[in-house]
Amino acid sequence: MADEMSAQLVDVQTQLAFQEDMLTALNDRVVAQDLEIRNLRRTLELLHEEMKQKNSTGEDAQLMDMERPPHY
């Protein structure tokens, strides 16, 4: 009986250790994805500002006036 309880305890401890490792790995991944999303948002903001500046100065007026390709 004691051996069975000991084996069950070891099994539960093993599962807990695995879950803790998995949780740490998932947390690390979420942190990395959050950083990547922040960087992508900042890049998008910068590109949006750049496009607004170009549109306001008329630098891309030639591109805007070009005929669209037939697949549009």
N, CA, C and O atoms as CSV, one atom per row, in Angstrom:
chain,resi,resn,atom,element,x,y,z
A,1,MET,N,N,0.808,-1.191,0.000
A,1,MET,CA,C,0.000,0.000,0.000
A,1,MET,C,C,0.859,1.266,0.000
A,1,MET,O,O,0.574,2.227,-0.714
A,2,ALA,N,N,1.913,1.246,0.815
A,2,ALA,CA,C,2.802,2.398,0.888
A,2,ALA,C,C,3.554,2.572,-0.429
A,2,ALA,O,O,3.780,3.696,-0.877
A,3,ASP,N,N,3.942,1.446,-1.052
A,3,ASP,CA,C,4.637,1.523,-2.339
A,3,ASP,C,C,3.744,2.121,-3.413
A,3,ASP,O,O,4.204,2.892,-4.256
A,4,GLU,N,N,2.450,1.757,-3.381
A,4,GLU,CA,C,1.503,2.286,-4.367
A,4,GLU,C,C,1.311,3.791,-4.175
A,4,GLU,O,O,1.273,4.541,-5.150
A,5,MET,N,N,1.192,4.227,-2.934
A,5,MET,CA,C,1.040,5.654,-2.629
A,5,MET,C,C,2.289,6.417,-3.045
A,5,MET,O,O,2.206,7.522,-3.582
A,6,SER,N,N,3.441,5.818,-2.792
A,6,SER,CA,C,4.703,6.452,-3.167
A,6,SER,C,C,4.803,6.588,-4.684
A,6,SER,O,O,5.243,7.622,-5.186
A,7,ALA,N,N,4.404,5.565,-5.404
A,7,ALA,CA,C,4.437,5.597,-6.863
A,7,ALA,C,C,3.464,6.648,-7.406
A,7,ALA,O,O,3.771,7.354,-8.366
A,8,GLN,N,N,2.288,6.740,-6.779
A,8,GLN,CA,C,1.321,7.752,-7.197
A,8,GLN,C,C,1.847,9.164,-6.931
A,8,GLN,O,O,1.658,10.076,-7.735
A,9,LEU,N,N,2.508,9.320,-5.788
A,9,LEU,CA,C,3.078,10.620,-5.447
A,9,LEU,C,C,4.158,11.017,-6.449
A,9,LEU,O,O,4.219,12.167,-6.883
A,10,VAL,N,N,4.999,10.071,-6.807
A,10,VAL,CA,C,6.040,10.335,-7.801
A,10,VAL,C,C,5.410,10.706,-9.140
A,10,VAL,O,O,5.885,11.615,-9.820
A,11,ASP,N,N,4.345,10.008,-9.519
A,11,ASP,CA,C,3.644,10.299,-10.766
A,11,ASP,C,C,3.069,11.716,-10.761
A,11,ASP,O,O,3.189,12.444,-11.747
A,12,VAL,N,N,2.453,12.097,-9.661
A,12,VAL,CA,C,1.872,13.446,-9.555
A,12,VAL,C,C,2.977,14.500,-9.590
A,12,VAL,O,O,2.821,15.537,-10.234
A,13,GLN,N,N,4.073,14.248,-8.916
A,13,GLN,CA,C,5.192,15.190,-8.923
A,13,GLN,C,C,5.784,15.333,-10.328
A,13,GLN,O,O,6.157,16.428,-10.749
A,14,THR,N,N,5.862,14.215,-11.040
A,14,THR,CA,C,6.374,14.248,-12.410
A,14,THR,C,C,5.450,15.069,-13.311
A,14,THR,O,O,5.913,15.884,-14.109
A,15,GLN,N,N,4.154,14.849,-13.178
A,15,GLN,CA,C,3.190,15.605,-13.969
A,15,GLN,C,C,3.257,17.092,-13.642
A,15,GLN,O,O,3.188,17.930,-14.541
A,16,LEU,N,N,3.390,17.418,-12.376
A,16,LEU,CA,C,3.481,18.812,-11.955
A,16,LEU,C,C,4.732,19.476,-12.532
A,16,LEU,O,O,4.674,20.608,-13.012
A,17,ALA,N,N,5.850,18.775,-12.484
A,17,ALA,CA,C,7.091,19.324,-13.035
A,17,ALA,C,C,6.948,19.555,-14.535
A,17,ALA,O,O,7.394,20.583,-15.045
A,18,PHE,N,N,6.333,18.615,-15.247
A,18,PHE,CA,C,6.116,18.766,-16.684
A,18,PHE,C,C,5.229,19.977,-16.963
A,18,PHE,O,O,5.512,20.765,-17.866
A,19,GLN,N,N,4.157,20.121,-16.185
A,19,GLN,CA,C,3.241,21.243,-16.386
A,19,GLN,C,C,3.913,22.581,-16.083
A,19,GLN,O,O,3.663,23.569,-16.773
A,20,GLU,N,N,4.751,22.618,-15.072
A,20,GLU,CA,C,5.484,23.848,-14.761
A,20,GLU,C,C,6.428,24.224,-15.899
A,20,GLU,O,O,6.535,25.396,-16.263
A,21,ASP,N,N,7.111,23.225,-16.460
A,21,ASP,CA,C,7.998,23.492,-17.599
A,21,ASP,C,C,7.204,23.986,-18.806
A,21,ASP,O,O,7.624,24.916,-19.495
A,22,MET,N,N,6.058,23.362,-19.057
A,22,MET,CA,C,5.216,23.755,-20.177
A,22,MET,C,C,4.692,25.174,-19.986
A,22,MET,O,O,4.664,25.960,-20.933
A,23,LEU,N,N,4.285,25.499,-18.783
A,23,LEU,CA,C,3.777,26.832,-18.482
A,23,LEU,C,C,4.865,27.888,-18.673
A,23,LEU,O,O,4.600,28.969,-19.199
A,24,THR,N,N,6.061,27.581,-18.254
A,24,THR,CA,C,7.180,28.502,-18.445
A,24,THR,C,C,7.463,28.702,-19.931
A,24,THR,O,O,7.684,29.828,-20.376
A,25,ALA,N,N,7.456,27.614,-20.698
A,25,ALA,CA,C,7.697,27.710,-22.137
A,25,ALA,C,C,6.599,28.517,-22.829
A,25,ALA,O,O,6.886,29.345,-23.694
A,26,LEU,N,N,5.354,28.278,-22.452
A,26,LEU,CA,C,4.242,29.033,-23.034
A,26,LEU,C,C,4.333,30.514,-22.674
A,26,LEU,O,O,4.084,31.376,-23.516
A,27,ASN,N,N,4.687,30.805,-21.434
A,27,ASN,CA,C,4.831,32.191,-21.011
A,27,ASN,C,C,5.937,32.886,-21.793
A,27,ASN,O,O,5.775,34.028,-22.222
A,28,ASP,N,N,7.061,32.200,-21.978
A,28,ASP,CA,C,8.166,32.770,-22.758
A,28,ASP,C,C,7.719,33.071,-24.188
A,28,ASP,O,O,8.086,34.100,-24.753
A,29,ARG,N,N,6.933,32.178,-24.764
A,29,ARG,CA,C,6.442,32.366,-26.129
A,29,ARG,C,C,5.480,33.550,-26.215
A,29,ARG,O,O,5.533,34.330,-27.166
A,30,VAL,N,N,4.609,33.678,-25.226
A,30,VAL,CA,C,3.667,34.797,-25.214
A,30,VAL,C,C,4.426,36.121,-25.088
A,30,VAL,O,O,4.084,37.099,-25.753
A,31,VAL,N,N,5.433,36.152,-24.254
A,31,VAL,CA,C,6.238,37.363,-24.094
A,31,VAL,C,C,6.925,37.706,-25.417
A,31,VAL,O,O,6.942,38.872,-25.814
A,32,ALA,N,N,7.485,36.724,-26.097
A,32,ALA,CA,C,8.142,36.960,-27.383
A,32,ALA,C,C,7.143,37.448,-28.426
A,32,ALA,O,O,7.449,38.356,-29.199
A,33,GLN,N,N,5.953,36.855,-28.454
A,33,GLN,CA,C,4.932,37.284,-29.411
A,33,GLN,C,C,4.455,38.697,-29.107
A,33,GLN,O,O,4.201,39.474,-30.028
A,34,ASP,N,N,4.333,39.035,-27.842
A,34,ASP,CA,C,3.933,40.386,-27.474
A,34,ASP,C,C,4.955,41.404,-27.966
A,34,ASP,O,O,4.583,42.455,-28.488
A,35,LEU,N,N,6.223,41.102,-27.806
A,35,LEU,CA,C,7.272,41.992,-28.293
A,35,LEU,C,C,7.207,42.125,-29.811
A,35,LEU,O,O,7.334,43.225,-30.349
A,36,GLU,N,N,7.010,41.007,-30.496
A,36,GLU,CA,C,6.914,41.027,-31.951
A,36,GLU,C,C,5.705,41.849,-32.405
A,36,GLU,O,O,5.807,42.620,-33.360
A,37,ILE,N,N,4.580,41.693,-31.741
A,37,ILE,CA,C,3.380,42.459,-32.094
A,37,ILE,C,C,3.618,43.947,-31.865
A,37,ILE,O,O,3.221,44.770,-32.689
A,38,ARG,N,N,4.253,44.294,-30.769
A,38,ARG,CA,C,4.563,45.711,-30.511
A,38,ARG,C,C,5.459,46.280,-31.611
A,38,ARG,O,O,5.234,47.391,-32.090
A,39,ASN,N,N,6.473,45.514,-32.007
A,39,ASN,CA,C,7.373,45.973,-33.076
A,39,ASN,C,C,6.632,46.116,-34.400
A,39,ASN,O,O,6.847,47.083,-35.131
A,40,LEU,N,N,5.773,45.173,-34.708
A,40,LEU,CA,C,4.998,45.246,-35.955
A,40,LEU,C,C,4.041,46.431,-35.944
A,40,LEU,O,O,3.879,47.107,-36.960
A,41,ARG,N,N,3.413,46.683,-34.815
A,41,ARG,CA,C,2.516,47.842,-34.709
A,41,ARG,C,C,3.285,49.142,-34.911
A,41,ARG,O,O,2.819,50.045,-35.605
A,42,ARG,N,N,4.452,49.231,-34.307
A,42,ARG,CA,C,5.274,50.447,-34.453
A,42,ARG,C,C,5.689,50.614,-35.910
A,42,ARG,O,O,5.646,51.725,-36.438
A,43,THR,N,N,6.085,49.545,-36.555
A,43,THR,CA,C,6.451,49.607,-37.968
A,43,THR,C,C,5.270,50.055,-38.803
A,43,THR,O,O,5.420,50.885,-39.700
A,44,LEU,N,N,4.105,49.518,-38.520
A,44,LEU,CA,C,2.899,49.904,-39.247
A,44,LEU,C,C,2.588,51.384,-39.040
A,44,LEU,O,O,2.226,52.084,-39.985
A,45,GLU,N,N,2.730,51.854,-37.811
A,45,GLU,CA,C,2.505,53.273,-37.537
A,45,GLU,C,C,3.477,54.146,-38.318
A,45,GLU,O,O,3.082,55.159,-38.896
A,46,LEU,N,N,4.744,53.755,-38.334
A,46,LEU,CA,C,5.744,54.528,-39.068
A,46,LEU,C,C,5.445,54.548,-40.570
A,46,LEU,O,O,5.559,55.590,-41.216
A,47,LEU,N,N,5.066,53.398,-41.116
A,47,LEU,CA,C,4.721,53.343,-42.539
A,47,LEU,C,C,3.489,54.184,-42.845
A,47,LEU,O,O,3.424,54.851,-43.877
A,48,HIS,N,N,2.523,54.150,-41.952
A,48,HIS,CA,C,1.312,54.950,-42.133
A,48,HIS,C,C,1.656,56.440,-42.132
A,48,HIS,O,O,1.164,57.193,-42.972
A,49,GLU,N,N,2.489,56.859,-41.202
A,49,GLU,CA,C,2.907,58.263,-41.153
A,49,GLU,C,C,3.683,58.646,-42.410
A,49,GLU,O,O,3.492,59.730,-42.960
A,50,GLU,N,N,4.545,57.759,-42.853
A,50,GLU,CA,C,5.324,58.023,-44.064
A,50,GLU,C,C,4.410,58.176,-45.278
A,50,GLU,O,O,4.618,59.057,-46.113
A,51,MET,N,N,3.398,57.314,-45.370
A,51,MET,CA,C,2.445,57.406,-46.485
A,51,MET,C,C,1.649,58.707,-46.417
A,51,MET,O,O,1.410,59.341,-47.444
A,52,LYS,N,N,1.239,59.108,-45.219
A,52,LYS,CA,C,0.498,60.361,-45.069
A,52,LYS,C,C,1.355,61.545,-45.499
A,52,LYS,O,O,0.867,62.463,-46.158
A,53,GLN,N,N,2.644,61.522,-45.123
A,53,GLN,CA,C,3.547,62.611,-45.503
A,53,GLN,C,C,3.736,62.663,-47.009
A,53,GLN,O,O,3.722,63.741,-47.603
A,54,LYS,N,N,3.911,61.514,-47.624
A,54,LYS,CA,C,4.104,61.486,-49.076
A,54,LYS,C,C,2.848,61.934,-49.805
A,54,LYS,O,O,2.929,62.649,-50.804
A,55,ASN,N,N,1.689,61.517,-49.313
A,55,ASN,CA,C,0.441,61.918,-49.948
A,55,ASN,C,C,0.204,63.417,-49.801
A,55,ASN,O,O,-0.331,64.052,-50.710
A,56,SER,N,N,0.596,63.981,-48.676
A,56,SER,CA,C,0.368,65.405,-48.464
A,56,SER,C,C,1.337,66.254,-49.284
A,56,SER,O,O,1.010,67.387,-49.636
A,57,THR,N,N,2.515,65.731,-49.591
A,57,THR,CA,C,3.486,66.488,-50.391
A,57,THR,C,C,3.337,66.214,-51.871
A,57,THR,O,O,3.960,66.898,-52.683
A,58,GLY,N,N,2.533,65.240,-52.248
A,58,GLY,CA,C,2.301,64.943,-53.654
A,58,GLY,C,C,3.403,64.145,-54.321
A,58,GLY,O,O,3.434,64.052,-55.548
A,59,GLU,N,N,4.300,63.571,-53.551
A,59,GLU,CA,C,5.405,62.808,-54.133
A,59,GLU,C,C,4.903,61.601,-54.921
A,59,GLU,O,O,5.493,61.222,-55.933
A,60,ASP,N,N,3.826,61.008,-54.457
A,60,ASP,CA,C,3.309,59.813,-55.114
A,60,ASP,C,C,2.118,60.125,-56.015
A,60,ASP,O,O,1.346,59.228,-56.353
A,61,ALA,N,N,1.965,61.369,-56.400
A,61,ALA,CA,C,0.825,61.734,-57.242
A,61,ALA,C,C,0.868,60.975,-58.561
A,61,ALA,O,O,-0.174,60.602,-59.100
A,62,GLN,N,N,2.065,60.747,-59.081
A,62,GLN,CA,C,2.169,60.009,-60.340
A,62,GLN,C,C,1.658,58.584,-60.181
A,62,GLN,O,O,0.983,58.066,-61.071
A,63,LEU,N,N,1.968,57.954,-59.070
A,63,LEU,CA,C,1.494,56.593,-58.833
A,63,LEU,C,C,-0.021,56.562,-58.676
A,63,LEU,O,O,-0.678,55.629,-59.138
A,64,MET,N,N,-0.570,57.573,-58.029
A,64,MET,CA,C,-2.010,57.623,-57.811
A,64,MET,C,C,-2.749,57.833,-59.140
A,64,MET,O,O,-3.875,57.366,-59.308
A,65,ASP,N,N,-2.108,58.539,-60.082
A,65,ASP,CA,C,-2.744,58.846,-61.362
A,65,ASP,C,C,-2.594,57.720,-62.366
A,65,ASP,O,O,-3.244,57.737,-63.411
A,66,MET,N,N,-1.754,56.748,-62.073
A,66,MET,CA,C,-1.534,55.678,-63.025
A,66,MET,C,C,-2.784,54.834,-63.190
A,66,MET,O,O,-3.573,54.674,-62.258
A,67,GLU,N,N,-2.949,54.302,-64.377
A,67,GLU,CA,C,-4.099,53.425,-64.665
A,67,GLU,C,C,-3.907,52.112,-63.930
A,67,GLU,O,O,-2.799,51.579,-63.862
A,68,ARG,N,N,-4.994,51.600,-63.385
A,68,ARG,CA,C,-4.915,50.320,-62.676
A,68,ARG,C,C,-4.775,49.196,-63.684
A,68,ARG,O,O,-5.319,49.261,-64.786
A,69,PRO,N,N,-4.039,48.164,-63.296
A,69,PRO,CA,C,-3.930,46.985,-64.175
A,69,PRO,C,C,-5.308,46.342,-64.354
A,69,PRO,O,O,-6.189,46.524,-63.514
A,70,PRO,N,N,-5.497,45.596,-65.433
A,70,PRO,CA,C,-6.819,45.036,-65.726
A,70,PRO,C,C,-7.329,44.028,-64.689
A,70,PRO,O,O,-8.531,43.767,-64.636
A,71,HIS,N,N,-6.450,43.460,-63.871
A,71,HIS,CA,C,-6.921,42.472,-62.899
A,71,HIS,C,C,-7.534,43.114,-61.659
A,71,HIS,O,O,-7.962,42.398,-60.754
A,72,TYR,N,N,-7.587,44.442,-61.591
A,72,TYR,CA,C,-8.225,45.119,-60.459
A,72,TYR,C,C,-9.674,45.376,-60.732
A,72,TYR,O,O,-10.371,45.939,-59.887
